[in-house]
Every structure is written in C-alpha cells, then in structure tokens.
Amino acid sequence: MMRVLNVREKTGREVLTGSREGIAFALKVVEELDKLAPGEILLIDLVGIKMMDVSYANQAFINPMKMLMEENKENNFKAIRFKVSNEIIKSVLSRVLYDHGLLALVMSNDTIEVIGSVGRSINDTFRKIFSFGEVSIDALPSLMGVDENTCMNRIKRLIFSGVVKEYDRDGKKLYAVKV
C-alpha cells in the first residue's frame, strides 16, 4: 500500500526555501511516516513545485529519512519515494541524498526511491555498478580507485542491503543492480 503526501497541496506553495520552513514540513513527513504500516511506502509528491533549495530539502526530508532508516533496522521495512516533475528539484534531491549517504535509485523519469543509508563510499560503489550494468570484482577496484578488499566489503554491504546481486557467468563472479 502507498500513502501520498502532496507537498504543493500541504504547503500551498510552489517555491520551497529555508531551513525553518523545512523543519516545519519535516513534522508533516514524520506524521505520515508514523501512519505507515510495515511494508508500506510514503510517496512524497513534489509535482508542481518549481523550486526548492538545499536547506529546505535537508530539513524537510533528510532527518525523517534517517529516522526511517533507523526504524527499518528493526525490520519495519517502510520506504520513501519522491515523485518529481522538475529536473532542478530532482538534482537538488539527488545531491542532498548523496551528501547524506542515502542510497537512492531513479525508478522512472519521475520517481526516486530512497533505498537505504549506506554512506558515500558505498553509494559511489553502487553508482559505478549501476552505470556499468554489471561488473566483475576484477574490474571494480580499479574503477573505484580502492583495493580489492575494500571494494569487496562495499559490495557485501550492497548485497546485504538487497540492492546488488551476485551471480556467476562462465566461472566469473559478477555484480549487478537488482531490478
């Protein structure tokens, strides 16, 4: 089941700026998250929003998402998705999610799903695997600029998070993003 939080409707605004405003909206996000049952998704609908600054996005969305990720460690498995119709908003969101080590995947042209909190280095590893489609452990460390051990630890974390799969082809281990 999916609950929808329409930001334009709730705020009555097309331009979202400022930390103080973001904090006020974060309370609405937390209220909606509290209403979710395990396995449900909160869709934060940003369609109709023309501009959002980083300080607003940080306050309105990051803290509630971090709280959700902590809760998910207790096997509640709730999720957040963003519906975005504006490329500027999409880039602000992507930057803020990345800066805070939150792993996000663009599901379609207008939907971003926040998968988990993994840290920047693991997020970088995920992005490399995603950009190549599939990659072997032989190639990934040099692409990432890290040693094989470090790379393998990052991959294990992504496999454990459920976003990367490991499989064999012609006796070689390959890693790819789960779709």
Contact map, one row per residue, 1 for C-alpha under 8 A:
11100000000000000000000000000000000000111000000000000000000000000000000000000000000000000000000000000000000000000000000000000000000000000000000000000000000000000000000000000000000
11110000000000000000000000000000000000011110000000000000000000000000000000000000000000000000000000000000000000000000000000000000000000000000000000000000000000000000000000000000000
11111000000000000000000000000001000100011110000000000000000000000000000000000000000000000000000000000000000000000000000000000000000000000000000000000000000000000000000000000000000
01111100000000000000000000000000000000000111100000000000000000000000000000000000000000000000000000000000000000000000000000000000000000000000000000000000000000000000000000000000000
00111110010000000000000000001001000000000111100000000000000000000000000000000000000000000000000000000000000000000000000000000000000000000000000000000000000000000000000000000000000
00011111110000000000000000000000000000000001110000000000000000000000000000000000000000000000000000000000000000000000000000000000000000000000000000000000000000000000000000000000000
00001111111100000000000000000000000000000001110010000000000000000000000000000000000000000000000000000000000000000000000000000000000000000000000000000000000000000000000000000000000
00000111111111000000000000000000000000000000111110000000000000000000000000000000000000000000000000000000000000000000000000000000000000000000000000000000000000000000000000000000000
00000111111110000000000000000000000000000000000000000000000000000000000000000000000000000000000000000000000000000000000000000000000000000000000000000000000000000000000000000000000
00001111111100000000000000000000000000000000000000000000000000000000000000000000000000000000000000000000000000000000000000000000000000000000000000000000000000000000000000000000000
00000011111110000000000010000000000000000000000000000000000000000000000000000000000000000000000000000000000000000000000000000000000000000000000000000000000000000000000000000000000
00000011111111000000000000000000000000000000000000000000000000000000000000000000000000000000000000000000000000000000000000000000000000000000000000000000000000000000000000000000000
00000001101111110000000000000000000000000000000010000000000000000000000000000000000000000000000000000000000000000000000000000000000000000000000000000000000000000000000000000000000
00000001000111110000000000000000000000000000000111100000000000000000000000000000000000000000000000000000000000000000000000000000000000000000000000000000000000000000000000000000000
00000000000011111000000000000000000000000000000011110000000000000000000000000000000000000000000000000000000000000000000000000000000000000000000000000000000000000000000000000000000
00000000000011111100110000000000000000000000000010111001000000000000000000000000000000000000000000000000000000000000000000000000000000000000000000000000000000000000000000000000000
00000000000000111110110000000000000000000000000000111111000000000000000000000000000000000000000000000000000000000000000000000000000000000000000000000000000000000000000000000000000
00000000000000011111110000000000000000000000000000001011000000000000000000000000000000000000000000000000000000000000000000000000000000000000000000000000000000000000000000000000000
00000000000000001111111000000000000000000000000000000011011000000000000000000000000000000000000000000000000000000000000000000000000000000000000000000000000000000000000000000000000
00000000000000000111111100000000000000000000000000000001001000000000000000000000000000000000000000000000000000000000000000000000000000000000000000000000000000000000000000000000000
00000000000000011111111110000000000000000000000000000001000100000000000000000000000000000000000000000000000000000000000000000000000000000000000000000000000000000000000000000000000
00000000000000011111111111000000000000000000000000000011111110000000000000000000000000000000000000000000000000000000000000000000000000000000000000000000000000000000000000000000000
00000000000000000011111111100000000000000000000000000001001100000000000000000000000000000000000000000000000000000000000000000000000000000000000000000000000000000000000000000000000
00000000000000000001111111110000000000000000000000000000000100000000000000000000000000000000000000000000000000000000000000000000000000000000000000000000000000000000000000000000000
00000000001000000000111111111000000000000000000000000000000100000000000000000000000000000000000000000000000000000000000000000000000000000000000000000000000000000000000000000000000
00000000000000000000011111111100000000000000000000000000001110110000000000000000000000000000000000000000000000000000000000000000000000000000000000000000000000000000000000000000000
00000000000000000000001111111110000000000000000000000000000100000000000000000000000000000000000000000000000000000000000000000000000000000000000000000000000000000000000000000000000
00000000000000000000000111111111000000000000000000000000000000000000000000000000000000000000000000000000000000000000000000000000000000000000000000000000000000000000000000000000000
00001000000000000000000011111111100000000000000000000000000110010000000000000000000000000000000000000000000000000000000000000000000000000000000000000000000000000000000000000000000
00000000000000000000000001111111110000000000000000000000000000010000000000000000000000000000000000000000000000000000000000000000000000000000000000000000000000000000000000000000000
00000000000000000000000000111111111000000000000000000000000000000000000000000000000000000000000000000000000000000000000000000000000000000000000000000000000000000000000000000000000
00101000000000000000000000011111111100000100000000000000000000000000000000000000000000000000000000000000000000000000000000000000000000000000000000000000000000000000000000000000000
00000000000000000000000000001111111100000100000000000000000000000001000000000000000000000000000000000000000000000000000000000000000000000000000000000000000000000000000000000000000
00000000000000000000000000000111111100000000000000000000000000000000000000000000000000000000000000000000000000000000000000000000000000000000000000000000000000000000000000000000000
00000000000000000000000000000011111110000000000000000000000000000000000000000000000000000000000000000000000000000000000000000000000000000000000000000000000000000000000000000000000
00100000000000000000000000000001111111011100000000000000000000000000000000000100000000000000000000000000000000000000000000000000000000000000000000000000000000000000000000000000000
00000000000000000000000000000000001111110000000000000000000000000000000000010100000000000000000000000000000000000000000000000000000000000000000000000000000000000000000000000000000
00000000000000000000000000000000000111110000000000000000000000000000000000011100000000000000000000000000000000000000000000000000000000000000000000000000000000000000000000000000000
10000000000000000000000000000000000011111000000000000000000000000000000000011110000000000000000000000000000000000000000000000000000000000000000000000000000000000000000000000000000
11100000000000000000000000000000000111111100000000000000000000000000000000001110000000000000000000000000000000000000000000000000000000000000000000000000000000000000000000000000000
11100000000000000000000000000000000100111110000000000000000000000000000000000111100000000000000000000000000000000000000000000000000000000000000000000000000000000000000000000000000
01111000000000000000000000000001100100011111000000000000000000000000000000000111100000000000000000000000000000000000000000000000000000000000000000000000000000000000000000000000000
01111000000000000000000000000000000000001111100000000000000000000000000000000001111000000000000000000000000000000000000000000000000000000000000000000000000000000000000000000000000
00011110000000000000000000000000000000000111110000000000000000000000000000000001111000000000000000000000000000000000000000000000000000000000000000000000000000000000000000000000000
00011111000000000000000000000000000000000011111000000000000000000000000000000000011100000000000000000000000000000000000000000000000000000000000000000000000000000000000000000000000
00000111000000000000000000000000000000000001111110000000000000000000000000000000011110000000000000000000000000000000000000000000000000000000000000000000000000000000000000000000000
00000001000000000000000000000000000000000000111110000000000000000000000000000000001111000000000000000000000000000000000000000000000000000000000000000000000000000000000000000000000
00000001000001000000000000000000000000000000011111000000000000000000000000000000000010000000000000000000000000000000000000000000000000000000000000000000000000000000000000000000000
00000011000011110000000000000000000000000000011111110000000000000000000000000000000001001000000000000000000000000000000000000000000000000000000000000000000000000000000000000000000
00000000000001100000000000000000000000000000000111110000000000000000000000000000000001001000000000000000000000000000000000000000000000000000000000000000000000000000000000000000000
00000000000001111000000000000000000000000000000011111000000000000000000000000000000000011000000000000000000000000000000000000000000000000000000000000000000000000000000000000000000
00000000000000111000000000000000000000000000000011111101100000000000000000000000000000001001000000000000000000000000000000000000000000000000000000000000000000000000000000000000000
00000000000000011100000000000000000000000000000000111111100000000000000000000000000000000001000000000000000000000000000000000000000000000000000000000000000000000000000000000000000
00000000000000001000000000000000000000000000000000011111110000000000000000000000000000000001100100000000000000000000000000000000000000000000000000000000000000000000000000000000000
00000000000000001110010000000000000000000000000000001111111000000000000000000000000000000000000000000000000000000000000000000000000000000000000000000000000000000000000000000000000
00000000000000011111111000000000000000000000000000011111111100000000000000000000000000000000000000000000000000000000000000000000000000000000000000000000000000000000000000000000000
00000000000000000000010000000000000000000000000000011111111111000000000000000000000000000001100100000000000000000000000000000000000000000000000000000000000000000000000000000000000
00000000000000000010010000000000000000000000000000000111111111100000000000000000000000000000000100000000000000000000000000000000000000000000000000000000000000000000000000000000000
00000000000000000011011001000000000000000000000000000011111111100000000000000000000000000000000000000000000000000000000000000000000000000000000000000000000000000000000000000000000
00000000000000000000111111101000000000000000000000000001111111110000000000000000000000000000000000000000000000000000000000000000000000000000000000000000000000000000000000000000000
00000000000000000000010001001000000000000000000000000000111111111000000000000000000000000000000000000000000000000000000000000000000000000000000000000000000000000000000000000000000
00000000000000000000000000000000000000000000000000000000111111111100000000000000000000000000000110010000000000000000000000000000000000000000000000000000000000000000000000000000000
00000000000000000000000001000000000000000000000000000000011111111110000000000000000000000000000000000000000000000000000000000000000000000000000000000000000000000000000000000000000
00000000000000000000000001001100000000000000000000000000000111111111000000000000000000000000000000000000000000000000000000000000000000000000000000000000000000000000000000000000000
00000000000000000000000000000000000000000000000000000000000011111111100000000001000000000000000000000000000000000000000000000000000000000000000000000000000000000000000000000000000
00000000000000000000000000000000000000000000000000000000000001111111110000000000000000000000000000000000000000000000100000000000000000000000000000000000000000000000000000000000000
00000000000000000000000000000000000000000000000000000000000000111111111000000000000000000000000000000000000000000000000000000000000000000000000000000000000000000000000000000000000
00000000000000000000000000000000100000000000000000000000000000011111111100000110000000000000000000000000000000000000000000000000000000000000000000000000000000000000000000000000000
00000000000000000000000000000000000000000000000000000000000000001111111110000000000000000000000000000000000000000001100000000000000000000000000000000000000000000000000000000000000
00000000000000000000000000000000000000000000000000000000000000000111111111000000000000000000000000000000000000000000000000000000000000000000000000000000000000000000000000000000000
00000000000000000000000000000000000000000000000000000000000000000011111111111000000000000000000000000000000000000000000000000000000000000000000000000000000000000000000000000000000
00000000000000000000000000000000000000000000000000000000000000000001111111111100000000000000000000000000000000000000000000000000000000000000000000000000000000000000000000000000000
00000000000000000000000000000000000000000000000000000000000000000000111111110000000000000000000000000000000000000000000000000000000000000000000000000000000000000000000000000000000
00000000000000000000000000000000000000000000000000000000000000000000011111110000000000000000000000000000000000000000000000000000000000000000000000000000000000000000000000000000000
00000000000000000000000000000000000000000000000000000000000000000000001111111000000000000000000000000000000000000000000000000000000000000000000000000000000000000000000000000000000
00000000000000000000000000000000000011100000000000000000000000000000001111111100000000000000000000000000000000000000000000000000000000000000000000000000000000000000000000000000000
00000000000000000000000000000000000001110000000000000000000000000000001100111110000000000000000000000000000000000000000000000000000000000000000000000000000000000000000000000000000
00000000000000000000000000000000000111111100000000000000000000000001000100011111000000000000000000000000000000000000000000000000000000000000000000000000000000000000000000000000000
00000000000000000000000000000000000000111100000000000000000000000001000000001111100000000000000000000000000000001110000000000000000000000000000000000000000000000000000000000000000
00000000000000000000000000000000000000001111000000000000000000001000000000000111110000000000000000000000000000001100000000000000000000000000000000000000000000000000000000000000000
00000000000000000000000000000000000000001111000000000000000000000000000000000011111000000000000000000000000000111100000000000000000000000000000000000000000000000000000000000000000
00000000000000000000000000000000000000000011110000000000000000000000000000000001111100000000000000000000000001111000000000000000000000000000000000000000000000000000000000000000000
00000000000000000000000000000000000000000011111000000000000000000000000000000000111110000000000000000000000001110000000000000000000000000000000000000000000000000000000000000000000
00000000000000000000000000000000000000000000111000000000000000000000000000000000011111101100000000000000000001110000000000000000000000000000000000000000000000000000000000000000000
00000000000000000000000000000000000000000000011100000000000000000000000000000000001111101100000000000000000001000000000000000000000000000000000000000000000000000000000000000000000
00000000000000000000000000000000000000000000001011000000000000000000000000000000000111111100000000000000000000000000000000000000000000000000000000000000000000000000000000000000000
00000000000000000000000000000000000000000000000000000000000000000000000000000000000111111110000000000000000000000000000000000000000000000000000000000000000000000000000000000000000
00000000000000000000000000000000000000000000000000100000000000000000000000000000000001111111000000000000000000000000000000000000000000000000000000000000000000000000000000000000000
00000000000000000000000000000000000000000000000011110000000000000000000000000000000111111111100000000000000000000000000000000000000000000000000000000000000000000000000000000000000
00000000000000000000000000000000000000000000000000000000000000000000000000000000000111111111110000000000000000000000000000000000000000000000000000000000000000000000000000000000000
00000000000000000000000000000000000000000000000000000000000000000000000000000000000000111111111000000000000000000000000000000000000000000000000000000000000000000000000000000000000
00000000000000000000000000000000000000000000000000011100100000000000000000000000000000011111111100000000000000000000000000000000000000000000000000000000000000000000000000000000000
00000000000000000000000000000000000000000000000000000100100000000000000000000000000000001111111110000000000000000000000000000000000000000000000000000000000000000000000000000000000
00000000000000000000000000000000000000000000000000000000000000000000000000000000000000000111111111000001000000000000000000000000000000000000000000000000000000000000000000000000000
00000000000000000000000000000000000000000000000000000000000000000000000000000000000000000011111111100000000000000000000000000000000000000000000000000000000000000000000000000000000
00000000000000000000000000000000000000000000000000000100110001000000000000000000000000000001111111110000000000000000000000000000000000000000000000000000000000000000000000000000000
00000000000000000000000000000000000000000000000000000000000001000000000000000000000000000000111111111111000000000000000000000000000000000000000000000000000000000000000000000000000
00000000000000000000000000000000000000000000000000000000000000000000000000000000000000000000011111111111000000000000000100100000000000000000000000000000000000000000000000000000000
00000000000000000000000000000000000000000000000000000000000000000000000000000000000000000000001111111100000000000000000100000000000000000000000000000000000000000000000000000000000
00000000000000000000000000000000000000000000000000000000000001000000000000000000000000000000000111111100000000000000001100000000000000000000000000000000000000000000000000000000000
00000000000000000000000000000000000000000000000000000000000000000000000000000000000000000000000011111110000000000000111100100000000000000000000000000000000000000000000000000000000
00000000000000000000000000000000000000000000000000000000000000000000000000000000000000000000000011111111000000000111111100100000000000000000000000000000000000000000000000000000000
00000000000000000000000000000000000000000000000000000000000000000000000000000000000000000000000011001111100000000111111000100000000000000000000000000000000000000000000000000000000
00000000000000000000000000000000000000000000000000000000000000000000000000000000000000000000010011000111110000011111000000000000000000000000000000000000000000000000000000000000000
00000000000000000000000000000000000000000000000000000000000000000000000000000000000000000000000000000011111000011110000000000000000000000000000000000000000000000000000000000000000
00000000000000000000000000000000000000000000000000000000000000000000000000000000000000000000000000000001111111111000000000000000000000000000000000000000000000000000000000000000000
00000000000000000000000000000000000000000000000000000000000000000000000000000000000000000000000000000000111111111000000000000000000000000000000000000000000000000000000000000000000
00000000000000000000000000000000000000000000000000000000000000000000000000000000000000000000000000000000011111110000000000000000000000000000000000000000000000000000000000000000000
00000000000000000000000000000000000000000000000000000000000000000000000000000000000000000000000000000000011111100000000000000000000000000000000000000000000000000000000000000000000
00000000000000000000000000000000000000000000000000000000000000000000000000000000011110000000000000000000011111110000000000000000000000000000000000000000000000000000000000000000000
00000000000000000000000000000000000000000000000000000000000000000000000000000000111100000000000000000000011111111000000000000000000000000000000000000000000000000000000000000000000
00000000000000000000000000000000000000000000000000000000000000000000000000000000111100000000000000000001111101111100000000000000000000000000000000000000000000000000000000000000000
00000000000000000000000000000000000000000000000000000000000000000000000000000011110000000000000000000001111000111110000000000000000000000000000000000000000000000000000000000000000
00000000000000000000000000000000000000000000000000000000000000000000000000000011100000000000000000000111100000011111000000000000000000000000000000000000000000000000000000000000000
00000000000000000000000000000000000000000000000000000000000000000000000000000010000000000000000000000111100000001111100000000000000000000000000000000000000000000010000000000000000
00000000000000000000000000000000000000000000000000000000000000000000100000000000000000000000000000000111000000000111110000000000000000000000000000000000000000001000000000000000000
00000000000000000000000000000000000000000000000000000000000000000100100000000000000000000000000000001110000000000011111000000000000000000000000000000000000000000000000000000000000
00000000000000000000000000000000000000000000000000000000000000000000000000000000000000000000000000001110000000000001111101100000000000000000000000000000000010000000000000000000000
00000000000000000000000000000000000000000000000000000000000000000000000000000000000000000000000000011110000000000000111111100000000000000000000000000000000000000000000000000000000
00000000000000000000000000000000000000000000000000000000000000000000000000000000000000000000000001111100000000000000011111110000000000000000000000000000000000000000000000000000000
00000000000000000000000000000000000000000000000000000000000000000000000000000000000000000000000000000000000000000000001111111000000000000000000000000000010000000000000000000000000
00000000000000000000000000000000000000000000000000000000000000000000000000000000000000000000000000000000000000000000011111111100000000000000000000000000011011000000000000000000000
00000000000000000000000000000000000000000000000000000000000000000000000000000000000000000000000001001110000000000000011111111110000000000000000000000000000000000000000000000000000
00000000000000000000000000000000000000000000000000000000000000000000000000000000000000000000000000000000000000000000000111111111000000000000000100000000000000000000000000000000000
00000000000000000000000000000000000000000000000000000000000000000000000000000000000000000000000000000000000000000000000011111111100000000000000100000010011000000000000000000000000
00000000000000000000000000000000000000000000000000000000000000000000000000000000000000000000000000000000000000000000000001111111110000000000000000000000000001000001000000000000100
00000000000000000000000000000000000000000000000000000000000000000000000000000000000000000000000000000000000000000000000000111111111000000000000000000000000000000000000000000000000
00000000000000000000000000000000000000000000000000000000000000000000000000000000000000000000000000000000000000000000000000011111111100000001001100000000000000000000000000000000000
00000000000000000000000000000000000000000000000000000000000000000000000000000000000000000000000000000000000000000000000000001111111111100001000000000000000000000000000000000011100
00000000000000000000000000000000000000000000000000000000000000000000000000000000000000000000000000000000000000000000000000000111111111000000000000000000000000000000000000000001100
00000000000000000000000000000000000000000000000000000000000000000000000000000000000000000000000000000000000000000000000000000011111110000000000000000000000000000000000000000000000
00000000000000000000000000000000000000000000000000000000000000000000000000000000000000000000000000000000000000000000000000000001111111100000000000000000000000000000000000000000000
00000000000000000000000000000000000000000000000000000000000000000000000000000000000000000000000000000000000000000000000000000000111111100000000000000000000000000000000000000001100
00000000000000000000000000000000000000000000000000000000000000000000000000000000000000000000000000000000000000000000000000000000110111110000000000000000000000000000000000000111100
00000000000000000000000000000000000000000000000000000000000000000000000000000000000000000000000000000000000000000000000000000000100111111011000000000000000000000000000000000111000
00000000000000000000000000000000000000000000000000000000000000000000000000000000000000000000000000000000000000000000000000000000000001111111000000000000000000000000000000011110000
00000000000000000000000000000000000000000000000000000000000000000000000000000000000000000000000000000000000000000000000000000000000000111111100000010011000000000000000000001110000
00000000000000000000000000000000000000000000000000000000000000000000000000000000000000000000000000000000000000000000000000000000000000011111100000000000000000000000000000000000000
00000000000000000000000000000000000000000000000000000000000000000000000000000000000000000000000000000000000000000000000000000000000000111111111000000000000000000000000000000000000
00000000000000000000000000000000000000000000000000000000000000000000000000000000000000000000000000000000000000000000000000000001100000111111111100000010000000000000000000000000000
00000000000000000000000000000000000000000000000000000000000000000000000000000000000000000000000000000000000000000000000000000000000000001111111111110010000000000000000000000000000
00000000000000000000000000000000000000000000000000000000000000000000000000000000000000000000000000000000000000000000000000000000000000000011111111100000000000000000000000000000000
00000000000000000000000000000000000000000000000000000000000000000000000000000000000000000000000000000000000000000000000000000001000000000011111110000000000000000000000000000000000
00000000000000000000000000000000000000000000000000000000000000000000000000000000000000000000000000000000000000000000000000011001000000000001111111000010000000000000000000000000000
00000000000000000000000000000000000000000000000000000000000000000000000000000000000000000000000000000000000000000000000000000000000000000000111111100000000000000000000000000000000
00000000000000000000000000000000000000000000000000000000000000000000000000000000000000000000000000000000000000000000000000000000000000000000110111110110000000000000000000000000000
00000000000000000000000000000000000000000000000000000000000000000000000000000000000000000000000000000000000000000000000000000000000000000000110011111110000000000000000000000000000
00000000000000000000000000000000000000000000000000000000000000000000000000000000000000000000000000000000000000000000000000000000000000001000100001111111000000000000000000000000000
00000000000000000000000000000000000000000000000000000000000000000000000000000000000000000000000000000000000000000000000000000000000000000000000000111111100000000000000000000000000
00000000000000000000000000000000000000000000000000000000000000000000000000000000000000000000000000000000000000000000000000000000000000000000000001111111110000000000000000000000000
00000000000000000000000000000000000000000000000000000000000000000000000000000000000000000000000000000000000000000000000000001000000000001001100101111111111000000000000000000000000
00000000000000000000000000000000000000000000000000000000000000000000000000000000000000000000000000000000000000000000000000000000000000001000000000011111111100000000000000000000000
00000000000000000000000000000000000000000000000000000000000000000000000000000000000000000000000000000000000000000000000000000000000000000000000000001111111110000000000000000000000
00000000000000000000000000000000000000000000000000000000000000000000000000000000000000000000000000000000000000000000000011001000000000000000000000000111111111000000000000000000000
00000000000000000000000000000000000000000000000000000000000000000000000000000000000000000000000000000000000000000000000001001000000000000000000000000011111111100001000000000000000
00000000000000000000000000000000000000000000000000000000000000000000000000000000000000000000000000000000000000000000000000000000000000000000000000000001111111110000000000000000000
00000000000000000000000000000000000000000000000000000000000000000000000000000000000000000000000000000000000000000000010001000000000000000000000000000000111111111000000000000000000
00000000000000000000000000000000000000000000000000000000000000000000000000000000000000000000000000000000000000000000000001000100000000000000000000000000011111111111000000000000000
00000000000000000000000000000000000000000000000000000000000000000000000000000000000000000000000000000000000000000000000000000000000000000000000000000000001111111111110000000000000
00000000000000000000000000000000000000000000000000000000000000000000000000000000000000000000000000000000000000000000000000000000000000000000000000000000000111111110000000000000000
00000000000000000000000000000000000000000000000000000000000000000000000000000000000000000000000000000000000000000001000000000000000000000000000000000000000011111111000000000000000
00000000000000000000000000000000000000000000000000000000000000000000000000000000000000000000000000000000000000000000000000000000000000000000000000000000000001111111100000000000010
00000000000000000000000000000000000000000000000000000000000000000000000000000000000000000000000000000000000000000010000000000000000000000000000000000000000001111111100000000000110
00000000000000000000000000000000000000000000000000000000000000000000000000000000000000000000000000000000000000000000000000000100000000000000000000000000001001101111110000000011110
00000000000000000000000000000000000000000000000000000000000000000000000000000000000000000000000000000000000000000000000000000000000000000000000000000000000000100111111000000011110
00000000000000000000000000000000000000000000000000000000000000000000000000000000000000000000000000000000000000000000000000000000000000000000000000000000000000100001111100001111000
00000000000000000000000000000000000000000000000000000000000000000000000000000000000000000000000000000000000000000000000000000000000000000000000000000000000000000000111110001110000
00000000000000000000000000000000000000000000000000000000000000000000000000000000000000000000000000000000000000000000000000000000000000000000000000000000000000000000011111111100000
00000000000000000000000000000000000000000000000000000000000000000000000000000000000000000000000000000000000000000000000000000000000000000000000000000000000000000000001111111100000
00000000000000000000000000000000000000000000000000000000000000000000000000000000000000000000000000000000000000000000000000000000000000000000000000000000000000000000000111110000000
00000000000000000000000000000000000000000000000000000000000000000000000000000000000000000000000000000000000000000000000000000000000000000000000000000000000000000000000111111000000
00000000000000000000000000000000000000000000000000000000000000000000000000000000000000000000000000000000000000000000000000000000000000010000000000000000000000000000000111111100000
00000000000000000000000000000000000000000000000000000000000000000000000000000000000000000000000000000000000000000000000000000000000000011000000000000000000000000000011110111110000
00000000000000000000000000000000000000000000000000000000000000000000000000000000000000000000000000000000000000000000000000000000000001111000000000000000000000000000011110011111000
00000000000000000000000000000000000000000000000000000000000000000000000000000000000000000000000000000000000000000000000000000000100001111000000000000000000000000001111000001111100
00000000000000000000000000000000000000000000000000000000000000000000000000000000000000000000000000000000000000000000000000000000110011100000000000000000000000000001110000000111110
00000000000000000000000000000000000000000000000000000000000000000000000000000000000000000000000000000000000000000000000000000100110011000000000000000000000000000011100000000011111
00000000000000000000000000000000000000000000000000000000000000000000000000000000000000000000000000000000000000000000000000000000000000000000000000000000000000000111100000000001111
00000000000000000000000000000000000000000000000000000000000000000000000000000000000000000000000000000000000000000000000000000000000000000000000000000000000000000000000000000000111
